[in-house]
Amino acid sequence: MGSMMGGPPMGGMAGPPMGMGPGMNPMQPGAPMNGFGPQMMYPNVEVRHAPHADRPENQDVPEHQQVVLNKPMALATGDSLPQGSDKFALYGALEEISTDVMLQESLALKRRRRINCVPALNALFLPWVMFLSVFSLASFYIHYVAPACVFFINSFTVLCVFVYAYNSFTDKYSDAQTRFYPAYLSVMFLIAVSFGWLLGDLNFWFNMQPCYNIEHLASYNNVNPSTQTMPSGAVVPTRGKRYQDAGKVYFDHKAVLDVKRSMSFKMGDLYCVAPIVDPSCQKNCGYDFWAVGLNCCAEDYADFRCGEYKNPSAKNGLRLMHDQERPNFRLAVMQAEGVHKITSTHPVFFYWLHDPNKEIAHMKHKGFKGFVLLMIVSFFGYAGGAYFALKYARQKFATPA
């Protein structure tokens, strides 16, 4: 019986199954399959997953069934407050919210109007540079040596500014917002060339031109203001006709101001004159050199307090170069001739000084100081103009919310 069933003999030990070697575990999956034994309980089965599209998480779900947090919230009154939304509705809401946010940001940027740095800097610096250029041409040495050239350059600049302004104010193809910037520049350019040329001319005629004239005139040394010795040996009165080209005159050490023979002439201001003389001269003396000043003497009696009249080292004269003042000083000399019984055939007018070169440098410094002062003031003026123009433009062209 036992041999028929393939089992171990009755009453004996069971050996390894048929076809299995010693030491092989019948529970292992690799044991031989013969239809019997414990290996039938653990078959070597291949597991295959469902296709990707057939998985539940990858199957398409209708939009109306795609619910997100659709859990109403119960209130104390017994009502319910809906919460959540389906994905389809939520997606559309997000799009609307995003669009609204972008629209609000765009409107805010339009109202805010970011500043373009290049036009803003041009609005500040271009008129300022034009003002300084026109002022410099009209004020300094190039005006003295080439006045026609300066006139041509400044006139051409004015013409260009007027053409630019005309085109800016007559532009009919642009809106008001686009025309505002060229119109502002036109106004600033007109102010720059007008005031630059005017102030430059004033600085030139009152400060710089007298200095340049003196520097181009002659200098004379050791001049006796009363007498001069001719080549023949004859001693004659010193005549101003010989020194009509004098810019700086350095008199000899005996020259002084004859305050007792000073005189004044009133024409709005008080024009004061006093003769420069050699006190050792007793007869046949000349009175053609005169020290001058404005509002520095008495009106009714001989009193002269002009220039460095108290300085004993002052023995030099710097030529008067303000032509508009010369006729009134000449009238004062004529009064002195009548009152003091002296004769001045060719009067020459000087400022009484110790160092004429120092005075020339001071006059130049005054002109350059005016230029620097106007440079600073005009910069802040144009900066203020640009600021208020920008503020006005932002208020005028702001997009309503």
MILUM-671799 format. One record per residue: residue in one letter; x, y, z of N, C-alpha, C in turn. Coordinates in steps of 0.1 Angstrom, whole numbers, padded with zeros to 4 digits, always signed. Each point is the difference from the previous one (the first is absolute). Layout:
<pts>
aXYZXYZXYZ...
</pts>
This chain:
<pts>
m+0008-0012+0000-0008+0012+0000+0009+0012+0000g+0009-0001+0009+0009+0012+0001+0008+0001-0013s+0004-0011-0007+0008+0001-0012-0009+0005-0011m-0013-0003+0000-0008+0005-0011-0002+0015+0001m-0001+0005+0011-0003+0014+0002+0012+0009-0001g+0012-0007-0001+0012+0008-0001+0005+0005+0013g-0007-0004+0011+0004+0006+0013+0010-0009+0006p+0004+0003+0012+0010-0008+0007-0006-0013+0005p+0008-0010+0002-0006-0012+0005-0006+0002+0014m-0009-0008+0002-0007+0001+0013+0010-0002+0011g-0001+0008+0010+0009-0001+0012+0014+0005-0003g+0003+0005-0011+0013+0005-0003+0001+0015-0001m+0011+0006-0002+0003+0014-0001-0004+0004-0014a-0006+0012-0002-0003+0005-0013+0012+0006-0006g+0004-0004-0012+0012+0006-0007-0004+0011-0009p+0010+0006-0007-0004+0011-0008-0008-0004-0012p-0008+0009-0005-0009-0004-0011+0008-0004-0012m-0007-0006-0009+0006-0005-0012+0004+0012-0009g+0012-0001-0005+0005+0011-0009+0007+0011+0008m+0001-0001+0013+0006+0010+0008+0013-0005+0006g+0010+0007-0001+0013-0004+0006+0000+0002+0015p+0009-0006+0006+0002+0003+0014+0003+0014+0003g-0005+0006+0010+0003+0013+0004-0009+0010-0007m-0009-0003-0009-0009+0009-0007-0012+0002+0009n-0004+0012+0002-0012+0003+0008-0012-0001-0009p-0010-0008+0004-0012-0001-0009-0009+0012+0001m+0003+0010+0010-0008+0012+0001+0005+0011-0009q+0012-0002-0006+0006+0010-0008-0008+0001-0013p-0001+0012-0006-0007+0001-0013+0006-0008-0011g+0013-0002+0000+0007-0007-0010-0001-0015+0000a-0007-0005+0010-0001-0015+0001-0008-0006-0012p+0003-0011-0005-0006-0006-0012-0015-0002+0003m-0008+0002-0011-0014-0001+0000-0004-0014-0005n-0006-0008+0009-0005-0013-0005-0015-0002+0004g-0007+0010+0004-0014-0001+0003-0003-0004+0014f+0010-0003+0008-0001-0004+0014+0009+0008+0009g-0003+0000+0012+0009+0006+0010-0004+0015+0003p+0007+0005+0009-0003+0014+0005+0003+0011-0011q+0008-0003-0010+0002+0010-0010-0012+0005-0008m-0011-0007+0001-0012+0004-0007-0007+0012+0007m+0004+0002+0013-0006+0011+0008+0007+0013-0003y+0012+0001-0006+0007+0012-0003+0005+0001-0014p-0009+0001-0009+0004+0000-0014+0008+0013-0004n+0009-0001-0009+0008+0011-0005-0008+0008-0011v-0009+0009+0005-0010+0007-0008+0006+0014-0005e-0001+0004-0012+0004+0013-0006-0011+0010+0002v+0003+0011+0007-0010+0010+0003+0001+0011-0011r-0011+0003-0006-0001+0011-0011-0010+0011+0005h+0005+0013-0001-0009+0011+0004-0009+0004-0011a-0010+0007+0003-0010+0005-0010+0007+0010-0008p-0005+0002-0013+0006+0011-0008-0001+0014+0006h+0009+0009-0004+0000+0013+0006-0013+0008-0001a-0006-0001-0011-0012+0007-0003-0012-0006+0008d+0001-0013+0004-0011-0006+0006+0000+0002+0015r+0010+0006+0005+0001+0002+0015-0011+0010+0004p-0005-0001+0012-0011+0009+0004+0005+0014+0001e+0012+0002+0005+0005+0014+0002+0003+0007-0013n+0001-0008-0011+0003+0006-0013-0012+0001-0010q-0012-0004+0005-0011+0000-0008-0007+0014+0000d-0005+0004-0012-0006+0013-0001-0013+0001+0008v-0002+0010+0008-0012+0002+0008-0007+0013-0006p-0013-0001-0002-0007+0012-0005+0003+0012+0009e+0000+0012-0006+0003+0012+0007-0009+0003+0012h-0013-0003-0002-0010+0003+0010+0002-0010+0012q+0007-0011-0001+0003-0009+0011+0013+0003+0007q+0008+0009-0005+0013+0003+0006-0003+0010+0011v-0002-0005+0012-0003+0008+0012+0012+0002+0008v+0002+0013+0005+0011+0003+0009-0006+0006+0012l+0002-0007+0012-0005+0005+0013-0015+0005-0001n-0008-0008-0006-0014+0004+0000-0007-0005+0012k+0003+0007+0011-0005-0004+0014-0007+0013+0005p-0013+0000+0000-0007+0011+0006+0003+0001+0015m+0000+0013+0005+0003+0002+0014-0013+0004+0007a-0003-0008+0010-0013+0002+0008+0001+0012+0009l-0009+0009+0000-0001+0012+0009-0008-0003+0012a+0001+0008+0010-0007-0002+0012-0015+0002-0002t-0004+0008-0010-0014+0002-0003-0007-0012-0007g+0008-0010-0003-0005-0011-0007+0002+0001-0015d+0004+0011-0005+0003+0001-0014+0013-0005-0003s+0003-0002-0013+0013-0005-0004+0006+0009-0010l+0013+0002+0001+0007+0009-0008+0009-0008-0010p-0003+0001-0013+0007-0009-0009+0015+0004+0000q+0008-0011-0001+0014+0002-0001+0006-0009-0011g+0011+0005-0006+0006-0008-0010-0006+0003-0014s+0005-0006-0010-0005+0002-0013+0005-0011-0009d-0007-0002-0011+0005-0011-0009+0012+0006-0007k+0009-0008-0005+0012+0004-0006-0002+0009-0013f-0010-0003-0007-0003+0008-0012-0004+0014+0003a-0008+0002+0011-0004+0013+0004+0012+0007+0006l+0008-0007+0008+0011+0006+0007+0010+0005-0011y+0002-0008-0010+0010+0004-0010-0004+0013-0007g-0012+0001-0003-0005+0013-0006+0001+0011+0009a-0003-0002+0013+0001+0011+0010+0014+0005+0001l+0010-0009+0000+0014+0004+0001+0004+0008-0012e-0005-0004-0012+0003+0008-0012-0005+0014+0002e-0013+0001+0004-0006+0014+0002+0008+0008+0010i+0004-0007+0011+0007+0008+0011+0014+0004-0006s+0007-0009-0007+0013+0004-0006-0002+0011-0010t-0010+0000-0008-0002+0011-0009-0003+0013+0007d-0009-0001+0010-0003+0013+0008+0013+0006+0006v+0008-0009+0006+0012+0005+0006+0009+0006-0010m+0002-0006-0012+0008+0006-0010-0005+0013-0005l-0013+0001-0001-0006+0013-0005+0002+0011+0011q-0002-0004+0013+0002+0010+0010+0014+0005+0001e+0010-0009-0002+0014+0004+0000+0003+0009-0012s-0006-0004-0012+0002+0009-0012-0005+0014+0003l-0012+0001+0005-0006+0013+0003+0008+0008+0010a+0005-0008+0010+0008+0007+0010+0013+0005-0006l+0006-0007-0009+0013+0004-0007-0003+0012-0009k-0012+0000-0006-0003+0012-0008-0002+0012+0008r-0007-0001+0012-0001+0011+0008+0013+0005+0006r+0009-0010+0003+0012+0003+0006+0010+0006-0010r+0000-0004-0012+0008+0005-0011+0015+0000+0004r+0006-0011-0003+0014-0001+0003+0008+0010-0008i+0011+0005+0006+0008+0010-0007+0010-0006-0008n+0001+0004-0013+0011-0004-0008+0012+0009+0003c+0011-0005+0004+0011+0008+0005+0006+0009-0011v+0001-0005-0012+0007+0007-0011-0007+0013-0003p-0014+0000-0002-0006+0013-0003+0000+0009+0013a-0001-0006+0012+0001+0008+0012+0013+0007+0001l+0011-0007-0002+0013+0007+0000+0002+0010-0011n-0005-0003-0012+0000+0010-0010-0007+0012+0003a-0012-0001+0006-0008+0012+0004+0008+0008+0010l+0009-0006+0008+0007+0007+0010+0013+0006-0006f+0008-0008-0007+0014+0004-0003+0000+0008-0014l-0008-0004-0009+0001+0007-0013-0002+0015+0001p-0011+0005+0006-0001+0015+0002+0011+0006+0008w+0004-0007+0010+0011+0005+0008+0013+0001-0007v+0004-0010-0008+0012+0001-0008-0001+0011-0011m-0012+0001-0006-0002+0011-0010+0002+0013+0006f-0006+0002+0012+0002+0013+0007+0015+0003+0003l+0007-0010+0005+0014+0003+0003+0008+0002-0013s-0003-0007-0011+0007+0002-0012-0002+0014-0006v-0012+0004+0000-0003+0014-0006+0006+0010+0009f-0001-0002+0013+0006+0010+0010+0015+0001-0002s+0007-0011-0001+0014+0000-0001+0005+0006-0013l-0007-0003-0011+0003+0007-0013-0001+0015+0001a-0011+0004+0006-0003+0015+0001+0009+0007+0010s+0006-0007+0010+0005+0006+0011+0016+0001+0000f+0007-0010-0006+0014-0001+0002+0008+0004-0012y+0012-0004-0001+0010+0005-0009-0003-0002-0014i-0007-0010-0004-0004-0003-0014-0009+0012-0005h-0008+0006+0009-0008+0011-0004+0009+0012-0003y+0011+0001+0007+0009+0012-0002+0008-0002-0014v+0005-0011-0003+0008-0002-0012-0008-0003-0012a-0012-0006+0001-0008-0004-0011-0015+0003+0003p-0003+0013+0001-0014+0003+0003-0010-0004-0011a+0004+0001-0013-0009-0004-0011-0003-0015+0001c+0010-0008+0003-0002-0014+0001-0009-0004+0011v+0001+0007+0011-0009-0003+0012-0014+0004-0004f-0001+0012-0006-0014+0004-0004-0006-0010-0009f+0007-0005-0010-0005-0010-0009-0004-0013+0007i+0008-0005+0009-0003-0012+0007-0012+0001+0008n-0001+0011+0008-0011+0002+0009-0013+0002-0008s+0001+0008-0011-0012+0002-0008-0005-0013-0007f+0009-0008-0004-0003-0013-0006-0007-0009+0011t+0005+0001+0012-0006-0008+0011-0014+0005+0003v-0002+0013+0000-0013+0006+0002-0010-0005-0011l+0005+0001-0012-0008-0004-0012-0005-0015+0001c+0010-0009+0004-0004-0014+0002-0010-0002+0011v+0002+0007+0010-0010-0001+0011-0014+0005-0004f-0001+0010-0007-0013+0005-0005-0006-0010-0010v+0008-0006-0008-0006-0010-0010-0005-0012+0008y+0008-0004+0010-0004-0012+0008-0013+0003+0008a-0001+0013+0005-0012+0003+0008-0012+0001-0009y+0002+0006-0013-0011+0001-0009-0005-0014-0004n+0009-0009-0002-0004-0014-0004-0007-0007+0012s+0004+0003+0012-0006-0006+0012-0014+0005+0002f-0002+0013-0001-0013+0005+0003-0010-0001-0011t+0004-0003-0012-0009-0001-0012-0001-0015-0004d+0004-0009+0008-0001-0014-0004-0015-0004+0003k-0007-0004-0012-0014-0004+0001-0002-0015-0001y+0011-0007-0002-0001-0014-0002+0002-0008+0013s+0004+0006+0011+0002-0007+0012-0010+0005+0011d-0002-0009+0009-0009+0004+0011+0007+0009+0010a-0008+0005+0009+0005+0010+0010+0011-0005+0008q-0001-0013+0004+0010-0006+0008+0013-0001-0007t+0000-0003-0013+0012-0001-0007+0007+0013-0003r-0009+0010-0002+0006+0014-0003+0005+0007+0013f-0003-0005+0011+0003+0007+0013+0016+0001+0001y+0007-0011-0002+0014+0000+0002+0007+0009-0010p-0002+0000-0013+0006+0010-0009-0003+0014+0004a-0013+0003+0004-0004+0013+0003+0008+0005+0013y+0002-0008+0009+0007+0003+0012+0015+0004-0003l+0006-0009-0008+0014+0003-0004+0001+0013-0008s-0010+0003-0008+0000+0012-0008+0000+0012+0009v-0008+0000+0010-0001+0012+0009+0014+0001+0008m+0005-0011+0004+0013+0000+0008+0011+0005-0009f+0000-0004-0013+0011+0004-0009-0001+0015-0003l-0013+0005-0001-0001+0014-0003+0005+0008+0012i-0003-0004+0012+0005+0007+0012+0015-0001+0001a+0006-0012-0004+0014-0001+0001+0007+0009-0010v-0004+0001-0012+0007+0008-0010-0002+0015+0003s-0012+0003+0005-0003+0015+0002+0008+0005+0012f-0001-0007+0011+0007+0005+0012+0015-0003-0001g+0004-0011-0006+0014-0002-0002+0007+0011-0008w-0006+0004-0011+0006+0010-0008+0000+0014+0007l-0012+0003+0006-0001+0013+0007+0010+0001+0012l+0000-0010+0009+0009+0001+0011+0015-0002-0004g+0002-0007-0010+0014-0001-0005+0005+0013-0005d-0008+0007-0008+0004+0014-0004+0002+0009+0011l-0008+0000+0010+0001+0009+0012+0013-0003+0007n+0003-0013+0002+0013-0003+0007+0012+0004-0009f-0001-0002-0013+0011+0004-0009+0003+0015+0001w-0011+0008-0002+0002+0015-0001+0004+0006+0014f-0004-0005+0011+0002+0006+0013+0013-0006+0007n+0003-0012-0003+0011-0007+0007+0012-0004-0009m-0003-0007-0010+0011-0006-0008+0005+0009-0011q-0008+0007-0007+0005+0009-0011+0010+0011+0005p-0002+0006+0012+0010+0010+0004+0013-0007+0003c+0000-0012+0005+0013-0007+0003+0007-0003-0013y-0007-0005-0010+0006-0003-0013+0005+0012-0007n-0007+0011+0002+0005+0013-0006+0013+0004+0006i+0000+0000+0013+0013+0004+0007+0011-0008-0003e-0002-0014-0001+0011-0009-0004+0005+0002-0014h-0008+0006-0009+0004+0002-0013+0006+0015-0002l-0001+0008+0010+0006+0013-0001+0014+0000+0005a+0007+0012-0001+0014+0001+0003+0002+0003+0015s+0011-0004+0005+0004+0004+0014+0012+0009-0001y+0000+0010+0009+0011+0010+0001+0005+0000+0014n+0013+0001+0001+0007+0000+0013+0007+0013+0003n+0001+0004+0012+0008+0011+0005-0005+0013-0007v-0013+0002+0000-0005+0012-0006-0002+0012+0010n+0005+0011-0004-0002+0012+0008-0013+0006-0005p-0010+0002+0009-0013+0005-0004+0000+0015-0003s+0010+0007+0004-0001+0015-0002+0009+0005-0011t+0012-0005-0001+0010+0005-0010+0007-0012-0007q+0005+0003-0012+0007-0010-0007+0012+0007-0008t+0011-0006-0001+0011+0005-0007+0001-0004-0014m+0000+0009-0010+0001-0003-0014+0014-0004-0004p+0002-0007-0011+0014-0003-0005+0009+0012-0001s-0006+0011-0002+0008+0012-0001+0005+0005+0013g-0006-0005+0011+0004+0004+0013-0010+0010+0006a-0010+0004-0007-0010+0009+0005-0010-0007+0009v-0004+0007+0010-0009-0006+0010-0014+0006-0003v-0010-0009-0003-0013+0005-0004-0010-0007+0009p-0012+0005+0000-0011-0007+0008-0003-0014-0006t-0003-0009+0008-0004-0013-0005-0014+0000-0006r-0001-0005-0012-0013+0001-0006-0006-0014-0002g-0013-0001+0003-0006-0013-0001-0002-0006-0014k+0002+0009-0010-0001-0004-0013+0010-0011-0004r+0012+0001+0007+0010-0009-0002-0003-0014+0006y-0010-0001+0009-0003-0012+0007-0014-0005-0002q-0005+0003-0012-0014-0004-0003-0001-0015-0001d+0011-0008-0003-0001-0014-0001+0004-0007+0013a+0001+0008+0011+0005-0006+0013-0011-0008+0007g+0003-0012+0004-0009-0008+0008+0004+0000+0015k+0013-0001+0002+0006+0000+0013+0012+0010+0000v+0000+0009+0010+0010+0010+0001+0006-0001+0014y+0013-0002+0000+0008+0000+0013+0007+0013+0001f-0005+0009+0009+0006+0013+0001+0013+0000+0009d+0007+0011-0001+0012+0000+0008-0003+0002+0015h+0010-0001+0008-0003-0001+0015-0005+0013+0005k+0001+0011-0007-0004+0013+0005-0015+0003-0003a-0006-0008-0008-0014+0002-0004-0010-0001+0012v-0009+0009+0002-0010+0000+0010-0013+0005-0005l-0011-0001+0008-0013+0006-0004-0001+0014+0006d-0004+0009-0009-0002+0014+0005-0014+0001+0004v-0003-0003+0013-0013+0000+0005-0006+0014+0000k+0008+0010+0002-0005+0014+0001-0006+0005-0013r+0004-0007-0011-0006+0004-0013-0010-0010-0005s-0005-0008+0009-0010-0010-0005-0013+0007-0002m-0009-0008-0007-0013+0006-0004-0010-0012-0002s-0013+0003+0000-0010-0010-0002-0010+0006-0010f-0007-0010-0006-0011+0004-0009-0011-0010+0002k-0012+0005+0003-0011-0008+0004-0010-0002-0012m-0002-0013-0004-0009-0004-0010-0006-0013+0005g-0009+0001+0009-0005-0013+0007+0011-0004+0010d+0010-0006-0005+0012-0003+0008+0009+0012+0001l+0009+0000+0010+0010+0010+0002+0013-0004-0007y+0004+0007-0010+0012-0003-0008+0012+0009+0006c+0010-0007+0006+0010+0007+0007+0013-0001-0008v+0008+0011+0000+0013+0001-0007+0010+0007+0009a+0012-0004-0002+0011+0007+0007+0013-0001-0009p+0007+0011-0002+0012-0001-0008+0012-0008+0006i+0007-0007-0008+0012-0007+0004+0012+0009-0004v+0008+0004+0010+0010+0010-0002+0013-0003+0006d+0010+0007-0004+0013-0001+0006+0001+0013+0009p+0000-0001+0013-0001+0011+0009+0012+0010-0001s+0011-0005-0006+0012+0008-0001-0001+0009-0012c-0010-0002-0009-0002+0009-0011-0006+0013+0004q+0006+0012-0004-0005+0013+0005-0006+0008-0011k+0004-0002-0013-0005+0007-0011+0001-0009-0012n-0009+0005-0010+0000-0008-0012-0003-0015+0002c-0010-0003+0008-0003-0014+0004-0012-0004-0008g+0000-0013-0002-0012-0006-0007-0010-0006+0009y-0013+0000-0004-0010-0005+0008-0009-0009-0009d+0006-0010-0007-0007-0008-0008-0003-0014+0006f+0006-0004+0011-0002-0012+0006-0009+0002+0012w-0012-0008+0000-0010+0002+0011-0004-0013+0006a+0000+0000+0013-0006-0012+0007-0015+0002+0001v-0007-0011-0001-0015+0001-0001-0006-0010+0010g-0013+0002+0002-0008-0009+0009-0014+0004+0000l-0009-0008+0004-0014+0003+0001-0005+0000+0015n-0007+0011+0003-0006+0002+0013+0010-0001+0012c+0012+0006-0002+0010-0001+0010+0006+0013+0003c-0007+0011-0001+0005+0013+0002-0012+0009+0005a+0004+0012+0004-0011+0009+0004-0005+0008-0012e-0012+0004+0002-0007+0007-0012+0003+0015+0000d+0002+0006+0012+0001+0014+0000+0014+0005+0003y+0010-0008+0003+0013+0005+0003+0010-0011-0005a+0013+0004+0000+0011-0009-0005+0002-0011+0011d-0004-0012-0004+0002-0012+0009+0000-0012-0009f+0011-0007+0000+0001-0012-0009+0004-0012+0008r-0008-0011+0000+0003-0012+0008-0002-0012-0009c+0005+0000-0012-0002-0011-0009+0012-0008-0002g-0002-0013-0003+0011-0009-0002+0009-0002+0013e+0013-0001-0002+0009-0002+0012+0006+0013+0003y-0008+0010+0003+0005+0014+0002+0007+0001+0013k-0002-0009+0009+0007+0000+0013+0013-0008+0000n+0002-0008-0011+0012-0008+0000+0012+0007-0006p+0010+0003+0008+0012+0007-0005+0008-0007-0011s-0002-0013-0001+0006-0008-0010-0007+0000-0013a-0012+0005+0000-0007+0001-0013+0005+0011-0009k+0007-0004-0011+0006+0009-0009-0004-0003-0015n-0010-0008-0002-0003-0005-0013-0014+0002-0004g-0003-0001-0013-0013+0003-0005-0005-0011-0009l-0012-0004+0001-0007-0010-0009-0011+0007-0008r+0001+0000-0013-0008+0008-0009-0015-0003+0002l-0007+0011+0001-0015-0001+0000-0004-0005-0014m-0008-0012+0000-0004-0006-0013-0015+0000-0002h-0008+0006+0009-0014+0001-0001-0004+0013-0008d-0002-0002-0013-0002+0011-0009-0012+0009+0004q-0010-0006+0006-0012+0007+0003+0002+0010+0012e+0011-0002+0007+0003+0009+0011+0009+0011-0003r+0007-0001-0011+0011+0010-0004-0006+0014-0002p-0011+0002-0007-0005+0014-0002-0003+0007+0013n-0005-0007+0010-0003+0007+0013+0013+0003+0008f+0010-0008-0001+0013+0003+0006+0006+0012-0007r-0002+0001-0013+0006+0011-0008-0007+0013+0005l-0013+0000+0002-0007+0011+0005+0005+0004+0014a+0004-0009+0008+0005+0003+0014+0014+0007-0002v+0008-0005-0010+0013+0007-0002-0002+0014-0005m-0010+0002-0008-0003+0014-0005-0004+0009+0012q-0007-0006+0009-0003+0008+0012+0012+0003+0008a+0009-0009+0001+0012+0002+0008+0009+0011-0007e+0000+0000-0013+0008+0010-0008-0006+0014+0003g-0013+0001+0001-0006+0013+0002+0002+0005+0015v-0001-0010+0009+0001+0004+0014+0015+0002+0004h+0009-0008-0004+0014+0000+0005+0009+0007-0010k-0005+0005-0011+0008+0007-0009+0012-0008-0005i-0003-0012-0005+0010-0009-0006-0005-0004-0014t+0010-0006-0007-0004-0004-0014+0004-0014-0002s-0010-0007-0006+0002-0014-0003-0005-0002-0015t+0010-0002-0009-0004+0000-0014-0004-0014-0004h+0006-0010+0005-0003-0014-0004-0001-0009+0012p-0011+0002+0008+0000-0008+0013-0001-0015-0003v+0007-0007+0009+0000-0015-0001-0004-0005+0014f-0009-0009+0001-0006-0004+0013+0005-0014+0005f+0004+0000+0013+0005-0012+0006-0006-0003+0014y+0000-0013+0003-0002-0003+0014+0013+0000+0007w+0000+0006+0012+0013+0002+0008+0002-0013+0008l+0011-0008-0003+0002-0013+0006+0015-0002+0003h+0002-0010+0008+0013-0004+0003+0005-0011-0010d-0009-0010-0003+0003-0011-0009-0011-0001-0011p+0002+0005-0012-0010-0001-0010-0003-0015-0004n+0010-0008+0000-0002-0014-0004-0009-0007+0009k+0001+0003+0013-0009-0006+0010-0014+0004-0002e-0002+0013-0004-0014+0004-0003-0005-0006-0012i+0008-0002-0010-0005-0007-0012-0004-0015+0003a+0008-0006+0008-0003-0014+0004-0013+0000+0008h-0002+0010+0008-0013+0001+0008-0012+0002-0009m+0001+0008-0010-0011+0002-0009-0003-0012-0008k+0010-0008-0004-0002-0013-0007-0007-0010+0009h+0005+0000+0013-0006-0009+0010-0014+0003+0002k-0004+0013+0000-0014+0004+0001-0008-0006-0011g+0005+0001-0013-0007-0005-0011-0002-0015+0001f+0011-0008+0003-0001-0014+0001-0009-0004+0012k+0001+0007+0011-0009-0003+0011-0014+0002-0004g-0004+0010-0008-0014+0001-0004-0004-0012-0009f+0010-0005-0008-0003-0012-0008-0003-0012+0008v+0008-0002+0010-0002-0012+0009-0013+0001+0008l-0003+0012+0005-0012+0002+0007-0012-0002-0008l+0000+0005-0013-0011-0003-0009-0001-0015-0004m+0011-0006-0001+0000-0014-0003-0007-0008+0011i+0003+0003+0013-0007-0007+0011-0015+0003+0000v-0003+0013+0000-0014+0005+0001-0008-0006-0012s+0005+0001-0012-0007-0005-0011-0002-0015+0001f+0009-0008+0005-0002-0014+0001-0012-0003+0009f+0000+0006+0012-0011-0002+0009-0013+0005-0006g+0001+0011-0008-0012+0005-0006-0006-0009-0010y+0009-0006-0009-0005-0010-0009-0005-0013+0006a+0007-0004+0011-0004-0011+0008-0014+0002+0005g-0003+0011+0006-0013+0003+0005-0011+0001-0011g+0004+0006-0011-0009+0000-0012-0004-0014-0005a+0010-0009-0001-0002-0013-0004-0009-0008+0010y+0002+0003+0013-0008-0007+0010-0014+0004-0001f-0003+0013-0001-0014+0005+0000-0006-0004-0013a+0007+0000-0011-0006-0005-0013-0003-0014+0001l+0008-0009+0006-0003-0014+0001-0013-0002+0009k+0000+0008+0011-0011-0001+0009-0013+0004-0007y+0000+0011-0008-0011+0004-0007-0005-0010-0011a+0010-0006-0007-0003-0010-0010-0007-0012+0006r+0005-0004+0012-0006-0012+0006-0014+0002+0004q-0003+0012+0005-0014+0004+0004-0009+0002-0012k+0005+0006-0010-0008+0003-0012-0003-0013-0008f+0010-0008-0002-0002-0012-0009-0002-0013+0008a-0003+0001+0013-0002-0012+0007-0013-0008-0004t+0001-0013-0002-0011-0008-0004-0009-0002+0012p-0013+0003-0002-0010-0001+0012-0001-0015+0004a-0002-0003+0013-0001-0013+0004-0012-0007-0005
</pts>
